[in-house]
């Protein structure tokens, strides 16, 4: 009997230690996931320097996130931010669906570059859409992709983007850029309708919202202060911006939206 009790006690200690190790390494797990899955999803360089998570409160910070441009664009980055504040429901960490209570992105810098075949955000959006579609096809055909095999999904209750700015220019404009404030963004309950979203689906919801905010920023620019060649392209963008915003808004009403 004593041996049984001792064996159970040892098992409990091992489980507790395992949970503590998981919690203590959560930051490294998040950093690795972003840096490995990110480029696959957006088809562009992604670099997150460090993630710090408090195992007790679930609060943490992602430090220095940079997303580069897809092929065909000249500016160095599409998105960069020094810090992202995050709060995770620690009770959900070991489950198949991790609940993120809040993501707060403060003062991001977005570069909106207009190229011969559209903007860099358009290109990223196409890449994400293709990735999400591929995941759906893999699931339907019974094939297991890396993301599906992982099985972990996300519910994100709130995403805030505040105090950002957008640098606007054209690939052929010789580096001429204009800067405008990015409208604040608040997304709610990403993945809640379908009991959890994959990382690709989360990326789609966020990039769709970012595109709407960027387009609103672009059409608010004072075109007189921008180089003529860039202004013409931006004016062209402004002519179709309402349709573009409607398309993105409609897509956000699907299973990945609010």
MARTORVO-870414 format. One record per residue (C-alpha): residue number from 1; z, y, x. Coordinates in steps of 0.5 Angstrom, whole numbers, plus 2048, in hexadecimal, padded with zeros to 3 digits. Each point is the difference from the previous one (the first is absolute). Layout:
> k	z	y	x
> NUM	Z	Y	X;
...
***
This chain:
> k	z	y	x
> 1	800	800	800;
> 2	802	805	806;
> 3	7F9	7FE	803;
> 4	7FD	802	7F9;
> 5	803	807	800;
> 6	7FF	801	807;
> 7	7F9	7FF	7FF;
> 8	7FF	804	7FA;
> 9	804	806	804;
> 10	7FB	7FF	806;
> 11	7FA	800	7FB;
> 12	803	807	7FD;
> 13	801	803	806;
> 14	7F9	7FE	802;
> 15	7FD	803	7FA;
> 16	804	807	801;
> 17	7FE	800	807;
> 18	7F9	7FF	7FE;
> 19	800	806	7FA;
> 20	803	805	805;
> 21	7FB	7FE	805;
> 22	7FA	801	7FB;
> 23	804	807	7FE;
> 24	800	802	807;
> 25	7F9	7FF	802;
> 26	7FD	803	7F9;
> 27	7FE	806	804;
> 28	7FC	7FC	805;
> 29	7FD	7FC	7FA;
> 30	7FE	806	7FD;
> 31	7FD	803	806;
> 32	7FC	7F9	802;
> 33	7FD	800	7F9;
> 34	7FE	807	7FF;
> 35	7FC	7FF	807;
> 36	7FD	7F9	7FF;
> 37	7FF	801	7F8;
> 38	7FE	807	800;
> 39	7F9	800	805;
> 40	7FE	7FA	7FC;
> 41	801	803	7F9;
> 42	7FD	807	802;
> 43	7FB	7FE	805;
> 44	803	806	805;
> 45	805	800	805;
> 46	807	800	7FE;
> 47	806	802	804;
> 48	808	800	7FE;
> 49	804	801	806;
> 50	807	7FE	7FD;
> 51	804	7FE	7FA;
> 52	807	801	7FF;
> 53	804	7FD	7FA;
> 54	807	800	7FE;
> 55	802	7F9	7FE;
> 56	805	802	7FB;
> 57	7FD	806	7FD;
> 58	7F9	7FE	800;
> 59	7FE	807	802;
> 60	7FB	801	806;
> 61	7FB	804	804;
> 62	7F9	7FE	802;
> 63	7FF	804	806;
> 64	7F9	803	803;
> 65	7FB	7FD	7FB;
> 66	7F9	801	802;
> 67	7F9	7FE	7FC;
> 68	7FA	801	804;
> 69	7F9	801	7FD;
> 70	7FB	7FA	7FF;
> 71	7FA	800	804;
> 72	7FB	805	7FF;
> 73	805	806	800;
> 74	801	805	806;
> 75	807	802	7FE;
> 76	806	7FD	804;
> 77	804	7FE	7FA;
> 78	800	800	7F8;
> 79	807	800	7FF;
> 80	806	801	804;
> 81	808	801	7FF;
> 82	806	801	804;
> 83	805	7FC	7FB;
> 84	800	7FC	7FA;
> 85	806	7FF	7FC;
> 86	801	7FA	7FC;
> 87	805	7FC	7FC;
> 88	800	7F9	7FF;
> 89	804	7FC	7FB;
> 90	804	7FB	805;
> 91	801	7FB	7FA;
> 92	7F8	7FF	800;
> 93	7FF	7FF	807;
> 94	800	7F8	800;
> 95	7FC	800	7FA;
> 96	7F9	7FF	7FF;
> 97	7FF	807	7FD;
> 98	804	806	804;
> 99	802	806	7FC;
> 100	7FF	806	804;
> 101	804	806	7FC;
> 102	7FD	806	803;
> 103	7FB	802	806;
> 104	800	807	802;
> 105	7FA	803	804;
> 106	802	807	803;
> 107	7FB	805	803;
> 108	7FA	7FB	801;
> 109	7FA	802	803;
> 110	7F9	7FE	7FD;
> 111	7F9	801	803;
> 112	7FB	800	7FB;
> 113	7F9	7FF	804;
> 114	7FA	800	7FC;
> 115	7FA	7FC	803;
> 116	7F9	7FE	7FF;
> 117	802	7FB	7FB;
> 118	806	803	7FD;
> 119	807	801	802;
> 120	805	7FC	805;
> 121	805	800	7FA;
> 122	7FA	7FD	7FC;
> 123	7FF	7FB	805;
> 124	807	7FE	800;
> 125	800	7FF	7F9;
> 126	7FA	7FC	800;
> 127	803	7FB	806;
> 128	807	7FF	7FB;
> 129	7FC	7FF	7FA;
> 130	7FC	7FB	804;
> 131	806	7FD	803;
> 132	804	7FF	7F9;
> 133	7F9	7FD	7FD;
> 134	800	7FB	805;
> 135	807	7FE	7FF;
> 136	7FF	7FF	7F9;
> 137	7FA	7FC	801;
> 138	803	7FC	805;
> 139	806	7FF	7FB;
> 140	7FB	7FE	7FA;
> 141	7FC	7FB	805;
> 142	807	7FD	802;
> 143	7FF	802	807;
> 144	806	802	803;
> 145	800	807	804;
> 146	805	802	805;
> 147	803	805	7FB;
> 148	800	7FB	7FB;
> 149	803	7FB	804;
> 150	806	805	802;
> 151	801	800	7F8;
> 152	805	806	801;
> 153	7FE	806	7FB;
> 154	803	807	7FF;
> 155	802	804	7FA;
> 156	801	807	802;
> 157	804	805	7FB;
> 158	7FE	806	803;
> 159	7FB	803	805;
> 160	801	808	802;
> 161	7FB	804	804;
> 162	802	807	802;
> 163	7FF	806	804;
> 164	7F9	7FD	803;
> 165	7FA	803	802;
> 166	7F9	7FE	800;
> 167	7FB	802	806;
> 168	7F9	801	7FD;
> 169	7F9	7FF	804;
> 170	7FA	7FD	801;
> 171	7FD	7FB	805;
> 172	7FB	805	802;
> 173	803	806	800;
> 174	802	800	807;
> 175	808	800	7FF;
> 176	800	805	7FB;
> 177	806	7FF	7FC;
> 178	804	803	7FA;
> 179	807	7FF	7FE;
> 180	803	800	7F9;
> 181	806	7FD	7FD;
> 182	801	7F9	7FD;
> 183	802	800	7F9;
> 184	807	7FC	7FF;
> 185	7FF	7F9	7FE;
> 186	805	7FB	7FC;
> 187	7FE	7F9	7FE;
> 188	804	7FC	7FC;
> 189	801	7F8	7FF;
> 190	7FA	7FE	804;
> 191	800	7F8	7FF;
> 192	805	800	7FB;
> 193	7FB	7FE	7FA;
> 194	7FE	7FA	804;
> 195	807	7FE	803;
> 196	7FE	802	807;
> 197	7FA	803	803;
> 198	7FD	7FD	807;
> 199	7FF	805	806;
> 200	7F9	801	7FE;
> 201	801	802	7F9;
> 202	806	805	802;
> 203	7FB	803	805;
> 204	7FB	801	7FB;
> 205	805	803	7FB;
> 206	802	805	806;
> 207	7F9	802	802;
> 208	7FE	801	7F9;
> 209	805	805	7FF;
> 210	7FF	803	807;
> 211	7F9	801	7FF;
> 212	801	804	7F9;
> 213	805	804	804;
> 214	7FB	802	805;
> 215	7FA	801	7FC;
> 216	805	805	7FC;
> 217	801	803	807;
> 218	7F9	801	802;
> 219	7FE	803	7FA;
> 220	805	805	800;
> 221	7FD	803	807;
> 222	7FE	807	801;
> 223	7F9	7FE	803;
> 224	7FE	807	802;
> 225	805	7FE	806;
> 226	7FC	7FA	802;
> 227	7FA	7FF	804;
> 228	7FA	800	7FC;
> 229	7FE	7F8	801;
> 230	807	7FE	7FF;
> 231	800	804	7FA;
> 232	7FA	7FD	7FD;
> 233	802	7F9	800;
> 234	807	802	7FD;
> 235	7FC	804	7FB;
> 236	7FC	7FA	7FE;
> 237	807	7FC	800;
> 238	803	805	7FB;
> 239	7FA	7FF	7FC;
> 240	801	7F8	7FF;
> 241	808	801	801;
> 242	802	7FF	7F8;
> 243	7FC	7FA	800;
> 244	803	7FD	806;
> 245	807	802	7FD;
> 246	7FE	7FD	7FA;
> 247	7FE	7F9	803;
> 248	806	800	804;
> 249	805	802	7FB;
> 250	7FD	7FA	7FB;
> 251	801	7FB	806;
> 252	807	802	800;
> 253	801	7FE	7F9;
> 254	7FF	7F9	802;
> 255	805	7FB	802;
> 256	801	804	807;
> 257	802	806	7FD;
> 258	806	803	7FC;
***
